[in-house]
Structures are given as C-alpha cells and as structure tokens.
Amino acid sequence: MRHGKKFNHLGRTASHRKAMLSNMAASLILHKRVSTTVAKAKALRKYVEPLLTKSKSDTTHSRRTVFAYLQNKESVKELFDEVSVKIANRPGGYTRIIKTGYRLGDNAEMCVIELVDYNEDMLTTTGTAAAGAKKTRRRGGKKKAEDTVTEANAPEATEAPAAESNEANDETKDAK
C-alpha cells in the first residue's frame, strides 16, 4: 500500500529525477521561465522554492548548500546576486504555474513555470488595476442614471476646447 506517499517519481530513477530537477531549476533561475509539463512543474516548484528561500541569506554555507542542489555556478551566482534581491520582501510563493494547453504529440498537459517577480506584464497590469479607481458592485449590472450622464458628458467636455482652439488656429492662418 502507498498510503500518504505524495512524492511524484515522474517515471524516472532517483538519479535521473535529481539530475532533471537540478537542470530545470538552474534553467528557471537563469531564464526566469521554463515551459514544461504540469507534473514536472509541480515537482520543480517543490524543489526550487526552498532554494529561493535559502538564497535570502547570502552566507557561504547557504551558497554551498544551494550549489549542492543546482551544480551550476552561473545559476548560483544569478540566484544570490539578482534573484534574491527581488524576492527579499516576499514571504514565499516565488513561482507561478500558468497552464498553456495540451501537447500535440501525446496530449500531455503543458504549462509555463516562472518566477513571480520577473513577469513584467503581470506586474504592470496588476499595478494599474490596483491604482485605478475603486469600482462598486451593483446588482443587475445596470448603471445609475447619474453615472451614465456624467460618463457621456465627460469625453465631450475634454474634446470641445481642443476643437475650438483648432478652429481659432485655422482662422488666424486664413487671416495671414
């Protein structure tokens, strides 16, 4: 019986699995995102997040411990020099898994695993959404009459002075 055994072996021997996760973690740190299957991404998340947490304390011991897992000098240097600075105030959850569909050949579920603080598109959209005006939730999805009147008049009010100034410029050019 395998009660309570949650570890996904990914159909590989222990040495193959360790080497694969080490290489994927190094690639994730260097490139900030990796496209893979969902099962491998979930295994990679459990493998790499403790390493990211360990990188917050830049000591010789933590560098040697992380190097024992990654076996790649460039990725260890990148992790401690650049990545740890960006994730310094984050209490966890350093990676994000975004499902992308199914692979054409074998119909495996594919995804992209990425470092959360390095996706500039999501950072800008969430920042502007949070900075925007607060919206209140109404039942029925209908706007109040006051809101529709102010929204309809607002664009005309900003466009009218610009149109008048253009007409004034045209009249001065004609006069010359």
N, C-alpha and C positions, 0 to 999 in steps of 0.2 A: 504494500500500500504506500501511496505517496502523499499522505495527509500533511498539509502545512508546508509543502515544499514548493515555494513560489519561484525559485530560480529558473530562468529560461536558458536552457542549454544551447538553443539556436541550432540544433542538429550538428554540433561540432564537438571535437575533443576539447579537453580543458586547455591544452597548449594553443590550439588553433583559435579558440574563443578569446583567450587572453591576448594573443597577438593581434587579432582582428579589432578588438575593442581598444587596444593601445593605439593602433594605427588610425582608427576612426576618431579617437579623442584628440590625437595630435593634429589631424586634418581639420577638425572642428575648431580647435584653438587658432590654427594658422589662417584658415579661410573664413571663419565665423559662421559658416553654414555648410551642411552636408545633406545631399539627397540620398535617401536610403529607404529600406522597408520600415514599416511601423514597429515590428518586433525588434529589429536591431536598434532603432532609435530609442525605444523604451529601455533596452538593456544599456545603451550608451549613456542615457540620462543618469541611470543609477551609478554608472562607472565614473562619469566626468564631474558630476556636481560636488562630490566630496573633495575632488582635486581643486576645483574652483574655490571652495571654502578654505582649503588649506593654503591657497595662494594669497589669501588676505594677510597672513603674517609672513613677511619676507625674511625668513631666517634660513640659515644654512641647512638646518635639519629638515625644514619643510621643502626646500628646493631638492634635497636628495631623496626625500620620500616621493615627491611628485615625479622626479626623474626615473625612479624605480618602476613607476607605472607607465610612463609615456615613452621612455627610451629614445627621446628625440631632443637634442639640445636646443634647436631653434624654437620648438614649441614651448619648452620650459622657459626660455628667455622671453618669448612673446607673452606667455601667461603671467609671469611675475612683473614684467615691465609695463605692459599696456592694459591687459585684460583686468588684472587685479585692481588697477586704479579706477576703472569704470564701474566695477561691481563692489567697490569698497563699502558703500552705504546700503547695499541690497541685502536683506536678511535671508535670502535663499531664492530658489526658483530662477536659476540663471539661464535655463534653456527653455525653448518653446518648440513644440512639435506641431507642424501645420500639415494636415493631410492633403495630398495632391491628386489622389485618384488611384487607378489601378494600372499596373504594368501591362503592356500589350502582350508580351510573350506568355507569361504564366499567371496573369491576373493577380499578382501579389499586390497588397495594399501599400502604396508608396507615400512618402512624406518628406518634408524638409525639416531637419532639426537645426536650430540656430541659436546663437547667443542673444538673449533678450535685449541687452543694451546696445547691440550693434545694428539693429534693424532700423535705419534712419526713417524709412517710410512710415512704419508704425509709430515711431516716436513723434513725428511731426503731426500725424493725423490725430493721435490721442491728445497731444498738447493743444492743438487748435480746438478740438471738441471740448476740452475741459475749460479752455479760456473763453469760449463763446458764451453767449447769453444762456441763462438757465431757462429751460422750457418747462412749462407746467403741463401736466397731463389732464386732458379733459375727456369726459365720456362722450361717446357718439362720434368723435372725430370732427365735429363741426366747430368752426371758429365763431367767436362772438362778432357781432356787427361792428363793434368799435375797432377790433383788430383788423378786419378786412378794409375798413375805411382808412385807417392810418397806413396800412401797407400799400394800398392803392395810391394814396396821395404822396407818399414819401418819394418814390422814384421821380415823379413829375416835378416835385419841388426842387430836386437837385439838378434836373436837366434843364429847367426853364432859364435860370440865369446864364448858363453856358450858351444856350441858343440865342438869347438876347445879345450877349457880348459878341457872338459871331456875326449877327446882323449889323451891329454897330461897326464892326471892323470892315464889313463889306461896304457900308455907306461911306466910310472915311476913304476907302480905296477908290470908290467911284468919284468922289468929290475931287480927288487929286488928279 
